Amino acid sequence: MPKTKKVVDCTSAAEPISSEKITFFGKVDRNNRGNISSEYPAWALKAQFDDLKESVSRNERLLESGNVVPSERPYLVETLEKEKRRLNEIEESMPKLTTKQKDDAYAAYKELSNKIAESLFSRDEMRLGLADAHEEARRMVNPVIDVDPKFAAACGVTPKNGKVSRNEASRMFKIMGAYLGEKTNVEYLRKDRRR
């Protein structure tokens, strides 16, 4: 009797996970219609997020100390509950990407970094006044940078024919950089001089 060949399924369990829709915006960043209502996700606004955490801690300490005027206590309790609820919503909105998705996001971030860098005039060109202001404005507002449509959508950006403006690419760079713990200031990408 001839041996039958065992067919091996080459698809891994990770493939469907990595093809899942990625979004950096959570429920807290959307309006009642489900549309993104801000340029940046709440978790990416580090200063405001840290201020909120500090306010929660300060109000908790104040309540525990008992140094609150009795007539003000209900307002402080209500404020603290609202702040805790908001803090929890922001923490829950933080994307939870798989390792593969993080790797893909990092690769997209690095590629986007290079494309943004290429679209920037060098520091020397800017300092010496050699940068064409009209060209600079065109790059900032017209779709000139090719992007991965999956990550554009994840960052709330809609490409036109697969391209976005440098301002939109910069927003993607900042959102992905904030998530990955990488640089978020576009000026780091500007070269000292053209080679």
C-alpha positions as a Markdown table, in Angstrom:
| # | Residue | x | y | z |
|---|---|---|---|---|
| 1 | Met | 0.0 | 0.0 | 0.0 |
| 2 | Pro | 1.5 | 3.4 | -1.0 |
| 3 | Lys | 2.4 | 5.8 | 1.7 |
| 4 | Thr | 0.3 | 8.9 | 1.8 |
| 5 | Lys | 2.2 | 12.1 | 2.2 |
| 6 | Lys | 1.3 | 14.2 | 5.2 |
| 7 | Val | 0.3 | 17.6 | 4.2 |
| 8 | Val | 1.8 | 20.3 | 6.5 |
| 9 | Asp | -0.2 | 23.4 | 7.1 |
| 10 | Cys | 2.3 | 26.2 | 6.5 |
| 11 | Thr | 0.1 | 28.9 | 8.0 |
| 12 | Ser | 1.1 | 29.8 | 11.5 |
| 13 | Ala | -1.2 | 30.8 | 14.2 |
| 14 | Ala | 0.4 | 34.3 | 14.3 |
| 15 | Glu | -0.6 | 35.2 | 10.7 |
| 16 | Pro | -4.3 | 35.9 | 11.4 |
| 17 | Ile | -3.3 | 37.9 | 14.5 |
| 18 | Ser | -0.9 | 40.1 | 12.6 |
| 19 | Ser | -3.5 | 40.8 | 9.8 |
| 20 | Glu | -6.0 | 42.0 | 12.4 |
| 21 | Lys | -6.8 | 45.7 | 12.2 |
| 22 | Ile | -4.4 | 47.8 | 14.1 |
| 23 | Thr | -5.5 | 51.1 | 15.6 |
| 24 | Phe | -3.7 | 53.5 | 17.9 |
| 25 | Phe | -6.9 | 55.2 | 18.8 |
| 26 | Gly | -9.2 | 53.8 | 21.5 |
| 27 | Lys | -12.8 | 54.4 | 22.5 |
| 28 | Val | -11.7 | 57.4 | 24.6 |
| 29 | Asp | -10.4 | 59.1 | 21.4 |
| 30 | Arg | -13.7 | 58.7 | 19.5 |
| 31 | Asn | -16.9 | 60.7 | 19.3 |
| 32 | Asn | -20.4 | 59.2 | 19.8 |
| 33 | Arg | -20.4 | 58.2 | 16.0 |
| 34 | Gly | -17.2 | 56.2 | 16.4 |
| 35 | Asn | -15.0 | 58.7 | 14.5 |
| 36 | Ile | -11.6 | 59.8 | 15.7 |
| 37 | Ser | -12.1 | 63.1 | 17.4 |
| 38 | Ser | -8.4 | 64.2 | 18.0 |
| 39 | Glu | -5.2 | 64.3 | 16.1 |
| 40 | Tyr | -3.3 | 62.2 | 18.7 |
| 41 | Pro | -4.5 | 59.4 | 21.0 |
| 42 | Ala | -4.9 | 60.4 | 24.6 |
| 43 | Trp | -2.3 | 57.9 | 25.8 |
| 44 | Ala | 0.3 | 59.5 | 23.5 |
| 45 | Leu | -0.1 | 62.9 | 25.2 |
| 46 | Lys | 2.4 | 62.1 | 27.9 |
| 47 | Ala | 2.4 | 65.5 | 29.7 |
| 48 | Gln | -1.4 | 65.6 | 30.0 |
| 49 | Phe | -1.5 | 61.9 | 31.0 |
| 50 | Asp | 1.2 | 62.5 | 33.7 |
| 51 | Asp | -0.7 | 65.6 | 34.9 |
| 52 | Leu | -3.9 | 63.5 | 35.3 |
| 53 | Lys | -2.0 | 60.8 | 37.2 |
| 54 | Glu | -0.5 | 63.4 | 39.5 |
| 55 | Ser | -3.9 | 65.0 | 40.1 |
| 56 | Val | -5.4 | 61.7 | 41.1 |
| 57 | Ser | -2.5 | 61.0 | 43.5 |
| 58 | Arg | -2.7 | 64.6 | 45.0 |
| 59 | Asn | -6.5 | 64.4 | 45.5 |
| 60 | Glu | -6.2 | 60.9 | 47.1 |
| 61 | Arg | -3.6 | 62.2 | 49.5 |
| 62 | Leu | -5.7 | 65.2 | 50.3 |
| 63 | Leu | -8.8 | 63.1 | 51.1 |
| 64 | Glu | -6.7 | 60.7 | 53.2 |
| 65 | Ser | -5.2 | 63.5 | 55.2 |
| 66 | Gly | -8.6 | 64.8 | 56.2 |
| 67 | Asn | -7.5 | 68.4 | 55.6 |
| 68 | Val | -10.6 | 69.1 | 53.4 |
| 69 | Val | -13.3 | 71.5 | 54.4 |
| 70 | Pro | -16.4 | 69.3 | 55.0 |
| 71 | Ser | -18.5 | 71.3 | 52.5 |
| 72 | Glu | -15.8 | 70.7 | 49.8 |
| 73 | Arg | -15.4 | 67.0 | 50.4 |
| 74 | Pro | -18.2 | 65.8 | 48.1 |
| 75 | Tyr | -16.9 | 67.9 | 45.2 |
| 76 | Leu | -13.4 | 66.6 | 45.7 |
| 77 | Val | -14.7 | 63.0 | 45.8 |
| 78 | Glu | -16.7 | 63.6 | 42.6 |
| 79 | Thr | -13.6 | 65.1 | 40.9 |
| 80 | Leu | -11.4 | 62.2 | 42.0 |
| 81 | Glu | -13.9 | 59.7 | 40.6 |
| 82 | Lys | -14.1 | 61.5 | 37.3 |
| 83 | Glu | -10.3 | 61.7 | 37.1 |
| 84 | Lys | -9.9 | 58.0 | 38.0 |
| 85 | Arg | -12.5 | 57.0 | 35.4 |
| 86 | Arg | -10.7 | 59.1 | 32.7 |
| 87 | Leu | -7.3 | 57.7 | 33.7 |
| 88 | Asn | -8.7 | 54.2 | 33.4 |
| 89 | Glu | -10.3 | 54.9 | 30.0 |
| 90 | Ile | -7.0 | 56.2 | 28.7 |
| 91 | Glu | -5.0 | 53.2 | 30.1 |
| 92 | Glu | -7.5 | 50.8 | 28.5 |
| 93 | Ser | -7.2 | 52.6 | 25.2 |
| 94 | Met | -3.5 | 51.9 | 24.9 |
| 95 | Pro | -3.0 | 49.6 | 21.9 |
| 96 | Lys | -2.2 | 46.0 | 22.7 |
| 97 | Leu | -0.2 | 44.7 | 19.8 |
| 98 | Thr | 1.2 | 41.3 | 19.3 |
| 99 | Thr | 5.0 | 40.9 | 18.9 |
| 100 | Lys | 4.6 | 40.5 | 15.1 |
| 101 | Gln | 2.5 | 43.7 | 15.0 |
| 102 | Lys | 5.1 | 45.6 | 17.1 |
| 103 | Asp | 7.8 | 44.4 | 14.7 |
| 104 | Asp | 5.7 | 45.5 | 11.7 |
| 105 | Ala | 5.1 | 48.9 | 13.4 |
| 106 | Tyr | 8.8 | 49.3 | 14.1 |
| 107 | Ala | 9.7 | 48.5 | 10.5 |
| 108 | Ala | 7.0 | 51.0 | 9.3 |
| 109 | Tyr | 8.3 | 53.6 | 11.8 |
| 110 | Lys | 11.9 | 53.3 | 10.5 |
| 111 | Glu | 10.8 | 53.4 | 6.9 |
| 112 | Leu | 8.6 | 56.4 | 7.5 |
| 113 | Ser | 11.6 | 58.1 | 9.4 |
| 114 | Asn | 13.8 | 57.7 | 6.3 |
| 115 | Lys | 11.1 | 59.1 | 4.0 |
| 116 | Ile | 10.4 | 62.1 | 6.2 |
| 117 | Ala | 14.2 | 62.8 | 6.5 |
| 118 | Glu | 14.4 | 62.7 | 2.7 |
| 119 | Ser | 11.6 | 65.3 | 2.4 |
| 120 | Leu | 13.3 | 67.8 | 4.8 |
| 121 | Phe | 15.7 | 70.4 | 3.7 |
| 122 | Ser | 19.0 | 70.1 | 5.6 |
| 123 | Arg | 19.9 | 72.3 | 8.6 |
| 124 | Asp | 22.5 | 74.0 | 6.4 |
| 125 | Glu | 20.0 | 74.8 | 3.7 |
| 126 | Met | 17.5 | 76.2 | 6.2 |
| 127 | Arg | 20.2 | 78.2 | 8.1 |
| 128 | Leu | 21.7 | 79.7 | 4.8 |
| 129 | Gly | 18.3 | 80.5 | 3.4 |
| 130 | Leu | 18.7 | 78.0 | 0.5 |
| 131 | Ala | 15.5 | 76.1 | 1.2 |
| 132 | Asp | 12.7 | 77.0 | -1.2 |
| 133 | Ala | 9.8 | 78.2 | 0.9 |
| 134 | His | 7.2 | 77.2 | -1.8 |
| 135 | Glu | 8.7 | 73.7 | -2.1 |
| 136 | Glu | 8.7 | 73.4 | 1.7 |
| 137 | Ala | 5.1 | 74.4 | 1.9 |
| 138 | Arg | 4.2 | 72.0 | -0.9 |
| 139 | Arg | 5.8 | 69.1 | 0.9 |
| 140 | Met | 4.1 | 70.0 | 4.1 |
| 141 | Val | 0.5 | 70.0 | 2.7 |
| 142 | Asn | 0.5 | 67.9 | -0.5 |
| 143 | Pro | 0.7 | 64.1 | -0.6 |
| 144 | Val | 4.4 | 63.4 | -1.3 |
| 145 | Ile | 5.3 | 60.5 | 1.0 |
| 146 | Asp | 4.4 | 56.9 | 0.3 |
| 147 | Val | 3.1 | 55.1 | 3.4 |
| 148 | Asp | 1.9 | 51.7 | 4.5 |
| 149 | Pro | -1.9 | 52.1 | 4.3 |
| 150 | Lys | -2.4 | 49.8 | 7.3 |
| 151 | Phe | -0.4 | 52.1 | 9.6 |
| 152 | Ala | -1.9 | 55.2 | 8.0 |
| 153 | Ala | -5.3 | 54.0 | 9.0 |
| 154 | Ala | -4.1 | 53.0 | 12.4 |
| 155 | Cys | -2.9 | 56.5 | 12.9 |
| 156 | Gly | -6.1 | 58.1 | 11.7 |
| 157 | Val | -4.6 | 59.3 | 8.4 |
| 158 | Thr | -6.2 | 58.8 | 5.0 |
| 159 | Pro | -3.7 | 58.5 | 2.1 |
| 160 | Lys | -4.4 | 59.8 | -1.3 |
| 161 | Asn | -3.2 | 57.4 | -3.9 |
| 162 | Gly | -1.0 | 55.8 | -1.3 |
| 163 | Lys | 0.7 | 59.1 | -0.3 |
| 164 | Val | 0.3 | 61.5 | 2.6 |
| 165 | Ser | 1.6 | 65.0 | 3.2 |
| 166 | Arg | 4.7 | 65.5 | 5.4 |
| 167 | Asn | 2.5 | 66.9 | 8.1 |
| 168 | Glu | 0.4 | 63.7 | 8.1 |
| 169 | Ala | 3.5 | 61.6 | 7.9 |
| 170 | Ser | 4.9 | 63.5 | 10.9 |
| 171 | Arg | 1.7 | 62.8 | 12.9 |
| 172 | Met | 2.1 | 59.1 | 12.1 |
| 173 | Phe | 5.8 | 59.2 | 13.1 |
| 174 | Lys | 4.9 | 60.8 | 16.4 |
| 175 | Ile | 2.0 | 58.4 | 17.2 |
| 176 | Met | 4.1 | 55.3 | 16.3 |
| 177 | Gly | 7.2 | 56.6 | 18.1 |
| 178 | Ala | 5.2 | 57.3 | 21.2 |
| 179 | Tyr | 3.8 | 53.7 | 21.2 |
| 180 | Leu | 7.2 | 52.2 | 20.5 |
| 181 | Gly | 9.1 | 54.4 | 22.9 |
| 182 | Glu | 11.1 | 55.9 | 20.1 |
| 183 | Lys | 11.8 | 59.5 | 19.1 |
| 184 | Thr | 8.8 | 61.6 | 18.3 |
| 185 | Asn | 10.4 | 64.9 | 17.3 |
| 186 | Val | 10.8 | 65.2 | 13.6 |
| 187 | Glu | 13.7 | 67.6 | 13.9 |
| 188 | Tyr | 15.9 | 64.6 | 14.9 |
| 189 | Leu | 15.4 | 63.4 | 11.3 |
| 190 | Arg | 16.7 | 66.6 | 9.7 |
| 191 | Lys | 20.2 | 66.1 | 8.2 |
| 192 | Asp | 23.0 | 68.6 | 8.9 |
| 193 | Arg | 23.8 | 68.9 | 5.2 |
| 194 | Arg | 22.9 | 67.3 | 1.9 |
| 195 | Arg | 25.4 | 64.7 | 0.8 |
